[in-house]
Amino acid sequence: MNRKISLVAAAGLLTFSILFSQSSIEDAKANSSLQNQISDVQKERQEKQQEKQKTEAELKEVEKELGDITAEIERLDKEVEETSGKIQEKREEIEEVQAEIEELKEQIEILEERIAERDELLKDRARAMYQNGGSIDYLEVILGAKSFGDFLDRVSALSVIAEQDRGILEAHIEDHRLLEEAKAQVEEKLETLEGHLVELENLMAQLEEQQKEKEKVMGELASREDELHGDLESLENDEELLRQQEKALQEEYELWKKQEEERKAAEKAAAEAAAQQAQASSSGGGGSSNSDSGSNSGTTSRSNGGSSGGGGGETGSVPSSSGSGFMRPATGDISSPFGYRTHPVTGQRKLHAGIDIRRGNRSNVPVVAAYDGTVVQSTYSSGGYGNMVIIAHSYNGRQVTTLYAHLETRSVSAGQRVSKGQTIGIMGNTGLSTGPHLHFEVHEGSYRGSSSAVNPMNYIN
């Protein structure tokens, strides 16, 4: 009898050992898979940080170049301003010289009139001299005096006439000299000023050309700066998303460890209870089992975040949950499946990285978490998704990430623990969308854009 009891107990312990051994192997695999996924996210985050540092360094260099060019442009602006002032001064000088030229022209006109008058006078004199034989007969004039007084008067008159003739000639010669000098002076001043003006205008043109070139380079650098700021913002968003994914994964991992410990304890307790029951049955001579009395005690029903809502009608209903896997995140027809298509808004042919579930003529259609998990991100995305939620899940010892986009409202926040079937938002039309619907994506591992996306229909019905 004792030997039979021992055999039964040993069988129970052996069964427990086999089950525990198999469970330990599966646990080790799941643990390794989750740890690897966390390490992958950490590695990717480090790469983003390095890329961010590189971009920041390049941005600093561009900003330094922008500063240098800005200083150079300011210097050129100052030179242009100074040159403009000089050009204005030269123009004012030219106006002054032109005023002087007008005065000189008036003087030239007077000189020319005087010269013309003298020309007439000298012509009259020459004509008279010609008529008198080519010269004044001074002897005839003197000898024709009627008295000594008349003689003296005649000699004096002749002296005056001779002096006047000499003065006329000298004045005539001087006026001609002044006329030529005035004309030469006018030409010289004009030539000098026009030369200065041409030099300044050439300098001005050169400075303006340099300024345009600098502004062109500055525009290119400013564009590069904007581009780098955009890259930096994108990298910061990526890094933040990875940080949130790492945090969510760590929480999933800790929860998985706790659940595994509870499961192991439950399995151990169940095995020990089975062994004790077998031992008791053997010692009791094969009495009746009470195993049927609580056969329904282990069956539990799970809340899916709400009832089915009693039909579609005008108000949306919560999708039903069945099985242990992922559930459909919203009710409604699938209007666009996973795969390549022509985007209805941009017209580009690209991968549609999820499925679209149509809202139709319904309102307030709830969107639920497809599986237990931790919210990685709950935000408005300017990239086209509008209101979106990303959830990290630990599923069969590996990470799966789901994304819910174009929501009208969001009812969860980053870091929050959610249950399968829990409402996380309301179906909407935010972002780059042509009509009210839910865009739902599934990613194996962490979210890395379309590169990590898989067909959601592989996970839901």
TORKOL-4160 file (C-alpha; in steps of 0.2 Angstrom, whole numbers, padded with zeros to 4 digits, m for minus):
461
<pt num="1" X="0000" Y="0000" Z="0000"/>
<pt num="2" X="0014" Y="0012" Z="0005"/>
<pt num="3" X="0023" Y="0007" Z="m0011"/>
<pt num="4" X="0008" Y="0012" Z="m0021"/>
<pt num="5" X="0006" Y="0029" Z="m0013"/>
<pt num="6" X="0024" Y="0032" Z="m0016"/>
<pt num="7" X="0023" Y="0028" Z="m0034"/>
<pt num="8" X="0008" Y="0040" Z="m0036"/>
<pt num="9" X="0017" Y="0054" Z="m0027"/>
<pt num="10" X="0032" Y="0051" Z="m0037"/>
<pt num="11" X="0022" Y="0051" Z="m0053"/>
<pt num="12" X="0014" Y="0068" Z="m0048"/>
<pt num="13" X="0031" Y="0075" Z="m0044"/>
<pt num="14" X="0038" Y="0069" Z="m0060"/>
<pt num="15" X="0023" Y="0077" Z="m0070"/>
<pt num="16" X="0026" Y="0093" Z="m0061"/>
<pt num="17" X="0045" Y="0093" Z="m0065"/>
<pt num="18" X="0042" Y="0090" Z="m0083"/>
<pt num="19" X="0029" Y="0104" Z="m0084"/>
<pt num="20" X="0040" Y="0115" Z="m0074"/>
<pt num="21" X="0055" Y="0111" Z="m0085"/>
<pt num="22" X="0046" Y="0114" Z="m0101"/>
<pt num="23" X="0039" Y="0130" Z="m0094"/>
<pt num="24" X="0056" Y="0136" Z="m0088"/>
<pt num="25" X="0062" Y="0133" Z="m0106"/>
<pt num="26" X="0048" Y="0143" Z="m0113"/>
<pt num="27" X="0050" Y="0157" Z="m0100"/>
<pt num="28" X="0069" Y="0158" Z="m0104"/>
<pt num="29" X="0065" Y="0160" Z="m0123"/>
<pt num="30" X="0051" Y="0173" Z="m0119"/>
<pt num="31" X="0063" Y="0182" Z="m0107"/>
<pt num="32" X="0077" Y="0182" Z="m0120"/>
<pt num="33" X="0066" Y="0189" Z="m0133"/>
<pt num="34" X="0059" Y="0203" Z="m0123"/>
<pt num="35" X="0076" Y="0208" Z="m0117"/>
<pt num="36" X="0083" Y="0207" Z="m0135"/>
<pt num="37" X="0069" Y="0219" Z="m0140"/>
<pt num="38" X="0072" Y="0231" Z="m0126"/>
<pt num="39" X="0091" Y="0230" Z="m0131"/>
<pt num="40" X="0086" Y="0234" Z="m0149"/>
<pt num="41" X="0076" Y="0249" Z="m0145"/>
<pt num="42" X="0090" Y="0255" Z="m0133"/>
<pt num="43" X="0103" Y="0253" Z="m0147"/>
<pt num="44" X="0091" Y="0262" Z="m0160"/>
<pt num="45" X="0089" Y="0276" Z="m0147"/>
<pt num="46" X="0108" Y="0277" Z="m0145"/>
<pt num="47" X="0110" Y="0278" Z="m0164"/>
<pt num="48" X="0097" Y="0292" Z="m0165"/>
<pt num="49" X="0106" Y="0301" Z="m0151"/>
<pt num="50" X="0122" Y="0300" Z="m0161"/>
<pt num="51" X="0113" Y="0306" Z="m0177"/>
<pt num="52" X="0105" Y="0320" Z="m0167"/>
<pt num="53" X="0123" Y="0325" Z="m0160"/>
<pt num="54" X="0130" Y="0325" Z="m0178"/>
<pt num="55" X="0115" Y="0336" Z="m0184"/>
<pt num="56" X="0117" Y="0348" Z="m0169"/>
<pt num="57" X="0136" Y="0350" Z="m0173"/>
<pt num="58" X="0132" Y="0353" Z="m0192"/>
<pt num="59" X="0118" Y="0365" Z="m0186"/>
<pt num="60" X="0131" Y="0375" Z="m0176"/>
<pt num="61" X="0143" Y="0376" Z="m0190"/>
<pt num="62" X="0129" Y="0382" Z="m0202"/>
<pt num="63" X="0124" Y="0395" Z="m0188"/>
<pt num="64" X="0142" Y="0401" Z="m0187"/>
<pt num="65" X="0143" Y="0403" Z="m0206"/>
<pt num="66" X="0127" Y="0412" Z="m0205"/>
<pt num="67" X="0134" Y="0423" Z="m0192"/>
<pt num="68" X="0150" Y="0427" Z="m0202"/>
<pt num="69" X="0140" Y="0430" Z="m0218"/>
<pt num="70" X="0128" Y="0441" Z="m0208"/>
<pt num="71" X="0142" Y="0451" Z="m0202"/>
<pt num="72" X="0150" Y="0452" Z="m0219"/>
<pt num="73" X="0133" Y="0458" Z="m0226"/>
<pt num="74" X="0132" Y="0471" Z="m0213"/>
<pt num="75" X="0149" Y="0477" Z="m0217"/>
<pt num="76" X="0144" Y="0478" Z="m0236"/>
<pt num="77" X="0128" Y="0487" Z="m0231"/>
<pt num="78" X="0139" Y="0500" Z="m0222"/>
<pt num="79" X="0150" Y="0502" Z="m0237"/>
<pt num="80" X="0135" Y="0503" Z="m0249"/>
<pt num="81" X="0128" Y="0517" Z="m0237"/>
<pt num="82" X="0145" Y="0526" Z="m0237"/>
<pt num="83" X="0147" Y="0524" Z="m0256"/>
<pt num="84" X="0129" Y="0530" Z="m0258"/>
<pt num="85" X="0134" Y="0545" Z="m0248"/>
<pt num="86" X="0149" Y="0549" Z="m0258"/>
<pt num="87" X="0140" Y="0547" Z="m0274"/>
<pt num="88" X="0127" Y="0560" Z="m0268"/>
<pt num="89" X="0141" Y="0571" Z="m0263"/>
<pt num="90" X="0149" Y="0570" Z="m0280"/>
<pt num="91" X="0132" Y="0573" Z="m0288"/>
<pt num="92" X="0130" Y="0589" Z="m0277"/>
<pt num="93" X="0148" Y="0594" Z="m0283"/>
<pt num="94" X="0143" Y="0591" Z="m0301"/>
<pt num="95" X="0128" Y="0602" Z="m0298"/>
<pt num="96" X="0139" Y="0615" Z="m0290"/>
<pt num="97" X="0151" Y="0614" Z="m0305"/>
<pt num="98" X="0137" Y="0615" Z="m0317"/>
<pt num="99" X="0132" Y="0631" Z="m0308"/>
<pt num="100" X="0150" Y="0637" Z="m0310"/>
<pt num="101" X="0149" Y="0632" Z="m0328"/>
<pt num="102" X="0134" Y="0642" Z="m0331"/>
<pt num="103" X="0143" Y="0657" Z="m0323"/>
<pt num="104" X="0158" Y="0654" Z="m0334"/>
<pt num="105" X="0147" Y="0652" Z="m0349"/>
<pt num="106" X="0140" Y="0669" Z="m0345"/>
<pt num="107" X="0157" Y="0676" Z="m0343"/>
<pt num="108" X="0162" Y="0668" Z="m0359"/>
<pt num="109" X="0147" Y="0676" Z="m0368"/>
<pt num="110" X="0153" Y="0693" Z="m0361"/>
<pt num="111" X="0170" Y="0690" Z="m0367"/>
<pt num="112" X="0164" Y="0684" Z="m0384"/>
<pt num="113" X="0154" Y="0700" Z="m0385"/>
<pt num="114" X="0168" Y="0711" Z="m0380"/>
<pt num="115" X="0179" Y="0702" Z="m0392"/>
<pt num="116" X="0166" Y="0704" Z="m0406"/>
<pt num="117" X="0165" Y="0723" Z="m0402"/>
<pt num="118" X="0184" Y="0724" Z="m0403"/>
<pt num="119" X="0184" Y="0715" Z="m0419"/>
<pt num="120" X="0172" Y="0728" Z="m0426"/>
<pt num="121" X="0183" Y="0742" Z="m0419"/>
<pt num="122" X="0199" Y="0734" Z="m0425"/>
<pt num="123" X="0191" Y="0731" Z="m0442"/>
<pt num="124" X="0186" Y="0750" Z="m0443"/>
<pt num="125" X="0203" Y="0755" Z="m0438"/>
<pt num="126" X="0211" Y="0744" Z="m0451"/>
<pt num="127" X="0199" Y="0750" Z="m0464"/>
<pt num="128" X="0203" Y="0768" Z="m0460"/>
<pt num="129" X="0222" Y="0764" Z="m0460"/>
<pt num="130" X="0219" Y="0756" Z="m0477"/>
<pt num="131" X="0210" Y="0771" Z="m0483"/>
<pt num="132" X="0224" Y="0782" Z="m0477"/>
<pt num="133" X="0238" Y="0772" Z="m0486"/>
<pt num="134" X="0240" Y="0759" Z="m0473"/>
<pt num="135" X="0245" Y="0769" Z="m0458"/>
<pt num="136" X="0242" Y="0786" Z="m0449"/>
<pt num="137" X="0252" Y="0800" Z="m0456"/>
<pt num="138" X="0259" Y="0807" Z="m0439"/>
<pt num="139" X="0270" Y="0820" Z="m0447"/>
<pt num="140" X="0256" Y="0827" Z="m0457"/>
<pt num="141" X="0245" Y="0828" Z="m0441"/>
<pt num="142" X="0259" Y="0837" Z="m0432"/>
<pt num="143" X="0264" Y="0849" Z="m0446"/>
<pt num="144" X="0246" Y="0854" Z="m0449"/>
<pt num="145" X="0246" Y="0862" Z="m0431"/>
<pt num="146" X="0241" Y="0881" Z="m0432"/>
<pt num="147" X="0249" Y="0885" Z="m0416"/>
<pt num="148" X="0261" Y="0878" Z="m0403"/>
<pt num="149" X="0246" Y="0875" Z="m0392"/>
<pt num="150" X="0237" Y="0866" Z="m0406"/>
<pt num="151" X="0254" Y="0856" Z="m0409"/>
<pt num="152" X="0254" Y="0851" Z="m0391"/>
<pt num="153" X="0236" Y="0845" Z="m0392"/>
<pt num="154" X="0239" Y="0835" Z="m0408"/>
<pt num="155" X="0254" Y="0827" Z="m0401"/>
<pt num="156" X="0244" Y="0822" Z="m0385"/>
<pt num="157" X="0230" Y="0816" Z="m0396"/>
<pt num="158" X="0241" Y="0805" Z="m0406"/>
<pt num="159" X="0249" Y="0798" Z="m0390"/>
<pt num="160" X="0231" Y="0794" Z="m0383"/>
<pt num="161" X="0226" Y="0786" Z="m0400"/>
<pt num="162" X="0242" Y="0775" Z="m0400"/>
<pt num="163" X="0239" Y="0770" Z="m0382"/>
<pt num="164" X="0221" Y="0766" Z="m0385"/>
<pt num="165" X="0226" Y="0755" Z="m0400"/>
<pt num="166" X="0239" Y="0746" Z="m0389"/>
<pt num="167" X="0226" Y="0744" Z="m0375"/>
<pt num="168" X="0213" Y="0737" Z="m0387"/>
<pt num="169" X="0225" Y="0724" Z="m0393"/>
<pt num="170" X="0231" Y="0719" Z="m0376"/>
<pt num="171" X="0213" Y="0718" Z="m0369"/>
<pt num="172" X="0208" Y="0708" Z="m0385"/>
<pt num="173" X="0223" Y="0696" Z="m0382"/>
<pt num="174" X="0219" Y="0694" Z="m0363"/>
<pt num="175" X="0201" Y="0691" Z="m0367"/>
<pt num="176" X="0205" Y="0677" Z="m0379"/>
<pt num="177" X="0217" Y="0669" Z="m0366"/>
<pt num="178" X="0203" Y="0670" Z="m0353"/>
<pt num="179" X="0191" Y="0663" Z="m0364"/>
<pt num="180" X="0202" Y="0648" Z="m0368"/>
<pt num="181" X="0206" Y="0646" Z="m0350"/>
<pt num="182" X="0188" Y="0646" Z="m0345"/>
<pt num="183" X="0183" Y="0633" Z="m0357"/>
<pt num="184" X="0198" Y="0622" Z="m0353"/>
<pt num="185" X="0193" Y="0624" Z="m0334"/>
<pt num="186" X="0175" Y="0619" Z="m0337"/>
<pt num="187" X="0180" Y="0604" Z="m0347"/>
<pt num="188" X="0193" Y="0598" Z="m0334"/>
<pt num="189" X="0181" Y="0600" Z="m0320"/>
<pt num="190" X="0167" Y="0591" Z="m0329"/>
<pt num="191" X="0179" Y="0577" Z="m0334"/>
<pt num="192" X="0186" Y="0575" Z="m0317"/>
<pt num="193" X="0169" Y="0574" Z="m0308"/>
<pt num="194" X="0162" Y="0563" Z="m0321"/>
<pt num="195" X="0177" Y="0551" Z="m0319"/>
<pt num="196" X="0174" Y="0551" Z="m0300"/>
<pt num="197" X="0156" Y="0548" Z="m0303"/>
<pt num="198" X="0159" Y="0533" Z="m0314"/>
<pt num="199" X="0172" Y="0526" Z="m0301"/>
<pt num="200" X="0159" Y="0527" Z="m0287"/>
<pt num="201" X="0145" Y="0520" Z="m0298"/>
<pt num="202" X="0156" Y="0505" Z="m0303"/>
<pt num="203" X="0160" Y="0503" Z="m0284"/>
<pt num="204" X="0142" Y="0504" Z="m0280"/>
<pt num="205" X="0138" Y="0491" Z="m0293"/>
<pt num="206" X="0152" Y="0479" Z="m0287"/>
<pt num="207" X="0146" Y="0481" Z="m0269"/>
<pt num="208" X="0128" Y="0477" Z="m0274"/>
<pt num="209" X="0134" Y="0462" Z="m0283"/>
<pt num="210" X="0144" Y="0456" Z="m0268"/>
<pt num="211" X="0129" Y="0459" Z="m0257"/>
<pt num="212" X="0118" Y="0449" Z="m0269"/>
<pt num="213" X="0130" Y="0435" Z="m0269"/>
<pt num="214" X="0131" Y="0435" Z="m0250"/>
<pt num="215" X="0112" Y="0436" Z="m0249"/>
<pt num="216" X="0111" Y="0421" Z="m0260"/>
<pt num="217" X="0123" Y="0411" Z="m0249"/>
<pt num="218" X="0114" Y="0417" Z="m0234"/>
<pt num="219" X="0098" Y="0411" Z="m0242"/>
<pt num="220" X="0105" Y="0394" Z="m0245"/>
<pt num="221" X="0112" Y="0393" Z="m0228"/>
<pt num="222" X="0096" Y="0398" Z="m0220"/>
<pt num="223" X="0087" Y="0385" Z="m0230"/>
<pt num="224" X="0099" Y="0372" Z="m0224"/>
<pt num="225" X="0097" Y="0379" Z="m0206"/>
<pt num="226" X="0078" Y="0376" Z="m0208"/>
<pt num="227" X="0081" Y="0359" Z="m0215"/>
<pt num="228" X="0093" Y="0354" Z="m0201"/>
<pt num="229" X="0080" Y="0361" Z="m0188"/>
<pt num="230" X="0067" Y="0350" Z="m0196"/>
<pt num="231" X="0079" Y="0335" Z="m0196"/>
<pt num="232" X="0083" Y="0339" Z="m0178"/>
<pt num="233" X="0065" Y="0340" Z="m0173"/>
<pt num="234" X="0061" Y="0324" Z="m0182"/>
<pt num="235" X="0076" Y="0315" Z="m0173"/>
<pt num="236" X="0070" Y="0322" Z="m0156"/>
<pt num="237" X="0053" Y="0316" Z="m0160"/>
<pt num="238" X="0060" Y="0299" Z="m0165"/>
<pt num="239" X="0071" Y="0298" Z="m0149"/>
<pt num="240" X="0056" Y="0303" Z="m0138"/>
<pt num="241" X="0046" Y="0289" Z="m0147"/>
<pt num="242" X="0060" Y="0277" Z="m0144"/>
<pt num="243" X="0061" Y="0282" Z="m0126"/>
<pt num="244" X="0043" Y="0280" Z="m0123"/>
<pt num="245" X="0043" Y="0263" Z="m0132"/>
<pt num="246" X="0058" Y="0258" Z="m0121"/>
<pt num="247" X="0048" Y="0263" Z="m0106"/>
<pt num="248" X="0033" Y="0254" Z="m0111"/>
<pt num="249" X="0043" Y="0238" Z="m0116"/>
<pt num="250" X="0051" Y="0239" Z="m0099"/>
<pt num="251" X="0034" Y="0240" Z="m0090"/>
<pt num="252" X="0028" Y="0226" Z="m0101"/>
<pt num="253" X="0043" Y="0216" Z="m0097"/>
<pt num="254" X="0040" Y="0219" Z="m0078"/>
<pt num="255" X="0022" Y="0214" Z="m0079"/>
<pt num="256" X="0026" Y="0199" Z="m0089"/>
<pt num="257" X="0039" Y="0193" Z="m0076"/>
<pt num="258" X="0026" Y="0196" Z="m0062"/>
<pt num="259" X="0013" Y="0186" Z="m0072"/>
<pt num="260" X="0025" Y="0172" Z="m0075"/>
<pt num="261" X="0030" Y="0172" Z="m0057"/>
<pt num="262" X="0011" Y="0171" Z="m0052"/>
<pt num="263" X="0009" Y="0157" Z="m0066"/>
<pt num="264" X="0023" Y="0147" Z="m0059"/>
<pt num="265" X="0017" Y="0148" Z="m0042"/>
<pt num="266" X="m0001" Y="0143" Z="m0048"/>
<pt num="267" X="0006" Y="0128" Z="m0058"/>
<pt num="268" X="0017" Y="0123" Z="m0043"/>
<pt num="269" X="0002" Y="0124" Z="m0031"/>
<pt num="270" X="m0009" Y="0115" Z="m0044"/>
<pt num="271" X="0004" Y="0101" Z="m0045"/>
<pt num="272" X="0006" Y="0099" Z="m0027"/>
<pt num="273" X="m0013" Y="0099" Z="m0024"/>
<pt num="274" X="m0014" Y="0086" Z="m0038"/>
<pt num="275" X="0000" Y="0075" Z="m0029"/>
<pt num="276" X="m0009" Y="0077" Z="m0013"/>
<pt num="277" X="m0026" Y="0073" Z="m0020"/>
<pt num="278" X="m0018" Y="0057" Z="m0028"/>
<pt num="279" X="m0010" Y="0052" Z="m0012"/>
<pt num="280" X="m0026" Y="0055" Z="m0003"/>
<pt num="281" X="m0036" Y="0045" Z="m0016"/>
<pt num="282" X="m0024" Y="0031" Z="m0015"/>
<pt num="283" X="m0025" Y="0031" Z="0004"/>
<pt num="284" X="m0044" Y="0032" Z="0004"/>
<pt num="285" X="m0046" Y="0017" Z="m0007"/>
<pt num="286" X="m0052" Y="0025" Z="m0023"/>
<pt num="287" X="m0066" Y="0037" Z="m0016"/>
<pt num="288" X="m0076" Y="0048" Z="m0027"/>
<pt num="289" X="m0068" Y="0063" Z="m0034"/>
<pt num="290" X="m0075" Y="0081" Z="m0031"/>
<pt num="291" X="m0066" Y="0087" Z="m0046"/>
<pt num="292" X="m0083" Y="0091" Z="m0055"/>
<pt num="293" X="m0090" Y="0101" Z="m0041"/>
<pt num="294" X="m0080" Y="0116" Z="m0046"/>
<pt num="295" X="m0078" Y="0113" Z="m0064"/>
<pt num="296" X="m0085" Y="0130" Z="m0069"/>
<pt num="297" X="m0075" Y="0140" Z="m0056"/>
<pt num="298" X="m0060" Y="0142" Z="m0067"/>
<pt num="299" X="m0070" Y="0150" Z="m0081"/>
<pt num="300" X="m0071" Y="0168" Z="m0081"/>
<pt num="301" X="m0078" Y="0181" Z="m0092"/>
<pt num="302" X="m0067" Y="0196" Z="m0098"/>
<pt num="303" X="m0074" Y="0214" Z="m0099"/>
<pt num="304" X="m0071" Y="0221" Z="m0116"/>
<pt num="305" X="m0073" Y="0239" Z="m0111"/>
<pt num="306" X="m0092" Y="0240" Z="m0115"/>
<pt num="307" X="m0106" Y="0230" Z="m0122"/>
<pt num="308" X="m0109" Y="0227" Z="m0141"/>
<pt num="309" X="m0121" Y="0242" Z="m0140"/>
<pt num="310" X="m0136" Y="0234" Z="m0147"/>
<pt num="311" X="m0134" Y="0236" Z="m0165"/>
<pt num="312" X="m0125" Y="0249" Z="m0177"/>
<pt num="313" X="m0139" Y="0262" Z="m0179"/>
<pt num="314" X="m0133" Y="0280" Z="m0178"/>
<pt num="315" X="m0121" Y="0277" Z="m0163"/>
<pt num="316" X="m0106" Y="0266" Z="m0164"/>
<pt num="317" X="m0104" Y="0250" Z="m0154"/>
<pt num="318" X="m0089" Y="0242" Z="m0146"/>
<pt num="319" X="m0082" Y="0227" Z="m0155"/>
<pt num="320" X="m0084" Y="0210" Z="m0147"/>
<pt num="321" X="m0068" Y="0201" Z="m0140"/>
<pt num="322" X="m0066" Y="0182" Z="m0143"/>
<pt num="323" X="m0051" Y="0171" Z="m0140"/>
<pt num="324" X="m0034" Y="0175" Z="m0132"/>
<pt num="325" X="m0026" Y="0185" Z="m0146"/>
<pt num="326" X="m0028" Y="0202" Z="m0154"/>
<pt num="327" X="m0046" Y="0209" Z="m0156"/>
<pt num="328" X="m0053" Y="0220" Z="m0169"/>
<pt num="329" X="m0051" Y="0238" Z="m0164"/>
<pt num="330" X="m0067" Y="0245" Z="m0171"/>
<pt num="331" X="m0083" Y="0239" Z="m0179"/>
<pt num="332" X="m0086" Y="0243" Z="m0197"/>
<pt num="333" X="m0081" Y="0238" Z="m0215"/>
<pt num="334" X="m0063" Y="0238" Z="m0221"/>
<pt num="335" X="m0062" Y="0251" Z="m0234"/>
<pt num="336" X="m0044" Y="0250" Z="m0238"/>
<pt num="337" X="m0033" Y="0234" Z="m0235"/>
<pt num="338" X="m0015" Y="0233" Z="m0231"/>
<pt num="339" X="m0003" Y="0234" Z="m0246"/>
<pt num="340" X="0003" Y="0246" Z="m0260"/>
<pt num="341" X="m0010" Y="0259" Z="m0267"/>
<pt num="342" X="m0011" Y="0276" Z="m0274"/>
<pt num="343" X="m0014" Y="0288" Z="m0259"/>
<pt num="344" X="m0031" Y="0297" Z="m0261"/>
<pt num="345" X="m0024" Y="0314" Z="m0255"/>
<pt num="346" X="m0006" Y="0315" Z="m0262"/>
<pt num="347" X="m0008" Y="0304" Z="m0277"/>
<pt num="348" X="0008" Y="0295" Z="m0273"/>
<pt num="349" X="0009" Y="0276" Z="m0275"/>
<pt num="350" X="0016" Y="0269" Z="m0258"/>
<pt num="351" X="0013" Y="0256" Z="m0245"/>
<pt num="352" X="m0003" Y="0258" Z="m0235"/>
<pt num="353" X="0005" Y="0251" Z="m0219"/>
<pt num="354" X="m0012" Y="0246" Z="m0211"/>
<pt num="355" X="m0030" Y="0244" Z="m0214"/>
<pt num="356" X="m0044" Y="0257" Z="m0214"/>
<pt num="357" X="m0060" Y="0254" Z="m0205"/>
<pt num="358" X="m0075" Y="0264" Z="m0211"/>
<pt num="359" X="m0086" Y="0274" Z="m0199"/>
<pt num="360" X="m0100" Y="0276" Z="m0212"/>
<pt num="361" X="m0115" Y="0286" Z="m0206"/>
<pt num="362" X="m0113" Y="0281" Z="m0188"/>
<pt num="363" X="m0107" Y="0293" Z="m0174"/>
<pt num="364" X="m0096" Y="0291" Z="m0158"/>
<pt num="365" X="m0089" Y="0275" Z="m0164"/>
<pt num="366" X="m0077" Y="0269" Z="m0150"/>
<pt num="367" X="m0059" Y="0263" Z="m0154"/>
<pt num="368" X="m0052" Y="0250" Z="m0142"/>
<pt num="369" X="m0035" Y="0243" Z="m0138"/>
<pt num="370" X="m0033" Y="0227" Z="m0148"/>
<pt num="371" X="m0023" Y="0219" Z="m0134"/>
<pt num="372" X="m0017" Y="0222" Z="m0116"/>
<pt num="373" X="m0002" Y="0234" Z="m0117"/>
<pt num="374" X="0006" Y="0251" Z="m0112"/>
<pt num="375" X="0002" Y="0267" Z="m0121"/>
<pt num="376" X="0018" Y="0273" Z="m0129"/>
<pt num="377" X="0012" Y="0289" Z="m0137"/>
<pt num="378" X="m0005" Y="0298" Z="m0137"/>
<pt num="379" X="m0003" Y="0314" Z="m0147"/>
<pt num="380" X="m0008" Y="0324" Z="m0162"/>
<pt num="381" X="0004" Y="0320" Z="m0177"/>
<pt num="382" X="0007" Y="0334" Z="m0190"/>
<pt num="383" X="0014" Y="0320" Z="m0201"/>
<pt num="384" X="m0004" Y="0315" Z="m0207"/>
<pt num="385" X="m0010" Y="0304" Z="m0194"/>
<pt num="386" X="m0019" Y="0317" Z="m0184"/>
<pt num="387" X="m0025" Y="0311" Z="m0167"/>
<pt num="388" X="m0015" Y="0295" Z="m0164"/>
<pt num="389" X="m0012" Y="0282" Z="m0151"/>
<pt num="390" X="0003" Y="0269" Z="m0151"/>
<pt num="391" X="0002" Y="0255" Z="m0139"/>
<pt num="392" X="0016" Y="0242" Z="m0135"/>
<pt num="393" X="0011" Y="0224" Z="m0131"/>
<pt num="394" X="0020" Y="0209" Z="m0125"/>
<pt num="395" X="0012" Y="0195" Z="m0135"/>
<pt num="396" X="0018" Y="0177" Z="m0133"/>
<pt num="397" X="0035" Y="0183" Z="m0126"/>
<pt num="398" X="0038" Y="0196" Z="m0140"/>
<pt num="399" X="0034" Y="0214" Z="m0143"/>
<pt num="400" X="0020" Y="0219" Z="m0155"/>
<pt num="401" X="0016" Y="0238" Z="m0157"/>
<pt num="402" X="m0001" Y="0244" Z="m0163"/>
<pt num="403" X="m0006" Y="0261" Z="m0170"/>
<pt num="404" X="m0023" Y="0270" Z="m0171"/>
<pt num="405" X="m0024" Y="0285" Z="m0182"/>
<pt num="406" X="m0036" Y="0299" Z="m0187"/>
<pt num="407" X="m0045" Y="0299" Z="m0170"/>
<pt num="408" X="m0058" Y="0312" Z="m0166"/>
<pt num="409" X="m0053" Y="0311" Z="m0148"/>
<pt num="410" X="m0041" Y="0302" Z="m0137"/>
<pt num="411" X="m0045" Y="0295" Z="m0120"/>
<pt num="412" X="m0028" Y="0288" Z="m0114"/>
<pt num="413" X="m0011" Y="0295" Z="m0111"/>
<pt num="414" X="0007" Y="0290" Z="m0113"/>
<pt num="415" X="0013" Y="0277" Z="m0100"/>
<pt num="416" X="m0005" Y="0272" Z="m0096"/>
<pt num="417" X="m0008" Y="0253" Z="m0094"/>
<pt num="418" X="m0023" Y="0248" Z="m0105"/>
<pt num="419" X="m0033" Y="0232" Z="m0106"/>
<pt num="420" X="m0039" Y="0222" Z="m0122"/>
<pt num="421" X="m0055" Y="0230" Z="m0127"/>
<pt num="422" X="m0053" Y="0246" Z="m0117"/>
<pt num="423" X="m0059" Y="0262" Z="m0126"/>
<pt num="424" X="m0044" Y="0273" Z="m0131"/>
<pt num="425" X="m0053" Y="0285" Z="m0142"/>
<pt num="426" X="m0067" Y="0289" Z="m0154"/>
<pt num="427" X="m0066" Y="0286" Z="m0173"/>
<pt num="428" X="m0063" Y="0303" Z="m0183"/>
<pt num="429" X="m0056" Y="0312" Z="m0198"/>
<pt num="430" X="m0041" Y="0321" Z="m0191"/>
<pt num="431" X="m0025" Y="0323" Z="m0201"/>
<pt num="432" X="m0023" Y="0318" Z="m0219"/>
<pt num="433" X="m0039" Y="0310" Z="m0221"/>
<pt num="434" X="m0053" Y="0309" Z="m0234"/>
<pt num="435" X="m0067" Y="0304" Z="m0223"/>
<pt num="436" X="m0071" Y="0297" Z="m0205"/>
<pt num="437" X="m0062" Y="0281" Z="m0202"/>
<pt num="438" X="m0049" Y="0272" Z="m0191"/>
<pt num="439" X="m0032" Y="0268" Z="m0199"/>
<pt num="440" X="m0025" Y="0253" Z="m0189"/>
<pt num="441" X="m0007" Y="0247" Z="m0190"/>
<pt num="442" X="0002" Y="0232" Z="m0182"/>
<pt num="443" X="0021" Y="0232" Z="m0181"/>
<pt num="444" X="0031" Y="0217" Z="m0175"/>
<pt num="445" X="0044" Y="0224" Z="m0163"/>
<pt num="446" X="0045" Y="0243" Z="m0160"/>
<pt num="447" X="0037" Y="0256" Z="m0171"/>
<pt num="448" X="0049" Y="0260" Z="m0185"/>
<pt num="449" X="0037" Y="0267" Z="m0198"/>
<pt num="450" X="0032" Y="0257" Z="m0213"/>
<pt num="451" X="0047" Y="0246" Z="m0212"/>
<pt num="452" X="0041" Y="0237" Z="m0197"/>
<pt num="453" X="0023" Y="0236" Z="m0202"/>
<pt num="454" X="0014" Y="0219" Z="m0206"/>
<pt num="455" X="m0004" Y="0215" Z="m0211"/>
<pt num="456" X="m0015" Y="0218" Z="m0197"/>
<pt num="457" X="m0026" Y="0204" Z="m0203"/>
<pt num="458" X="m0013" Y="0192" Z="m0198"/>
<pt num="459" X="m0017" Y="0196" Z="m0180"/>
<pt num="460" X="m0036" Y="0200" Z="m0180"/>
<pt num="461" X="m0052" Y="0193" Z="m0188"/>
